[in-house]
Amino acid sequence: MQKEVCLLVGIAAKRKGQNKQWKVKQILYWKGEPLKRKSMGYQALLDSAYLEMAKQSEGFRKALVASGVAVLRHSIGRRKENETVLTTQEFCSRLTNLRDRINNGEI
């Protein structure tokens, strides 16, 4: 099931996870392994996922570079870790970091 969910994008992906009970225990799973939502391991997984997306998607890299030096914001996401799998700050800071790395020739 995890492989199927990973293929989803946008609203379909969001809806698939909306009714799950991870919020109660604050534990998510990746490849059958539990990860606490507020753990370094979880953050490392997010870092890895976004880095791979940047490496594999030229369109993603171009979009980040096209944003120039703008401060990236996400106005409809949530801010509290216990309410979402990816806060607005986690999302935007990763995009900004990747943009900087692309501009510096690291990716």
C-alpha positions as a Python dict, from the first residue, in 0.01 Angstrom:
ca = {
    (1, 'M'): (0, 0, 0),
    (2, 'Q'): (286, 240, 78),
    (3, 'K'): (417, 211, -278),
    (4, 'E'): (73, 300, -414),
    (5, 'V'): (43, 600, -185),
    (6, 'C'): (389, 724, -286),
    (7, 'L'): (270, 742, -646),
    (8, 'L'): (-12, 981, -555),
    (9, 'V'): (21, 1357, -588),
    (10, 'G'): (-174, 1662, -483),
    (11, 'I'): (-518, 1630, -334),
    (12, 'A'): (-530, 1254, -392),
    (13, 'A'): (-221, 1209, -172),
    (14, 'K'): (-358, 1442, 93),
    (15, 'R'): (-693, 1265, 108),
    (16, 'K'): (-535, 922, 132),
    (17, 'G'): (-371, 1009, 463),
    (18, 'Q'): (-636, 1233, 616),
    (19, 'N'): (-822, 970, 813),
    (20, 'K'): (-522, 786, 951),
    (21, 'Q'): (-467, 783, 1326),
    (22, 'W'): (-97, 879, 1330),
    (23, 'K'): (-180, 1203, 1515),
    (24, 'V'): (-271, 1017, 1834),
    (25, 'K'): (65, 843, 1875),
    (26, 'Q'): (268, 1082, 1659),
    (27, 'I'): (430, 786, 1482),
    (28, 'L'): (458, 747, 1106),
    (29, 'Y'): (594, 448, 918),
    (30, 'W'): (839, 420, 633),
    (31, 'K'): (903, 76, 486),
    (32, 'G'): (748, -79, 796),
    (33, 'E'): (974, 109, 1038),
    (34, 'P'): (816, 343, 1293),
    (35, 'L'): (938, 701, 1303),
    (36, 'K'): (840, 950, 1570),
    (37, 'R'): (706, 1263, 1407),
    (38, 'K'): (941, 1489, 1604),
    (39, 'S'): (1253, 1275, 1559),
    (40, 'M'): (1578, 1347, 1377),
    (41, 'G'): (1521, 1027, 1179),
    (42, 'Y'): (1194, 1163, 1044),
    (43, 'Q'): (1359, 1491, 947),
    (44, 'A'): (1639, 1298, 776),
    (45, 'L'): (1379, 1104, 576),
    (46, 'L'): (1220, 1431, 461),
    (47, 'D'): (1561, 1573, 369),
    (48, 'S'): (1642, 1264, 167),
    (49, 'A'): (1307, 1264, -13),
    (50, 'Y'): (1335, 1628, -119),
    (51, 'L'): (1699, 1589, -224),
    (52, 'E'): (1609, 1294, -446),
    (53, 'M'): (1323, 1491, -599),
    (54, 'A'): (1564, 1774, -679),
    (55, 'K'): (1816, 1534, -832),
    (56, 'Q'): (1556, 1355, -1044),
    (57, 'S'): (1333, 1639, -1161),
    (58, 'E'): (1469, 1905, -1389),
    (59, 'G'): (1134, 2086, -1378),
    (60, 'F'): (1152, 2100, -998),
    (61, 'R'): (1505, 2244, -1011),
    (62, 'K'): (1407, 2501, -1274),
    (63, 'A'): (1105, 2613, -1072),
    (64, 'L'): (1318, 2662, -762),
    (65, 'V'): (1581, 2860, -951),
    (66, 'A'): (1308, 3070, -1115),
    (67, 'S'): (1195, 3181, -770),
    (68, 'G'): (1515, 3385, -750),
    (69, 'V'): (1582, 3512, -400),
    (70, 'A'): (1218, 3536, -301),
    (71, 'V'): (1120, 3430, 48),
    (72, 'L'): (920, 3113, -4),
    (73, 'R'): (589, 3091, 179),
    (74, 'H'): (311, 2834, 200),
    (75, 'S'): (-12, 2994, 309),
    (76, 'I'): (-248, 2698, 337),
    (77, 'G'): (-36, 2450, 531),
    (78, 'R'): (-28, 2390, 904),
    (79, 'R'): (237, 2518, 1143),
    (80, 'K'): (215, 2267, 1428),
    (81, 'E'): (413, 1944, 1396),
    (82, 'N'): (149, 1741, 1575),
    (83, 'E'): (-115, 1841, 1318),
    (84, 'T'): (63, 1766, 990),
    (85, 'V'): (332, 1543, 844),
    (86, 'L'): (504, 1849, 693),
    (87, 'T'): (473, 2196, 845),
    (88, 'T'): (488, 2511, 638),
    (89, 'Q'): (829, 2587, 790),
    (90, 'E'): (964, 2237, 717),
    (91, 'F'): (840, 2263, 358),
    (92, 'C'): (964, 2612, 279),
    (93, 'S'): (1300, 2575, 453),
    (94, 'R'): (1371, 2259, 254),
    (95, 'L'): (1282, 2430, -72),
    (96, 'T'): (1500, 2730, 14),
    (97, 'N'): (1791, 2504, 110),
    (98, 'L'): (1760, 2308, -214),
    (99, 'R'): (1740, 2628, -418),
    (100, 'D'): (2061, 2751, -255),
    (101, 'R'): (2233, 2418, -322),
    (102, 'I'): (2124, 2420, -687),
    (103, 'N'): (2246, 2778, -732),
    (104, 'N'): (2579, 2681, -573),
    (105, 'G'): (2619, 2389, -815),
    (106, 'E'): (2588, 2122, -546),
    (107, 'I'): (2289, 1958, -715),
}
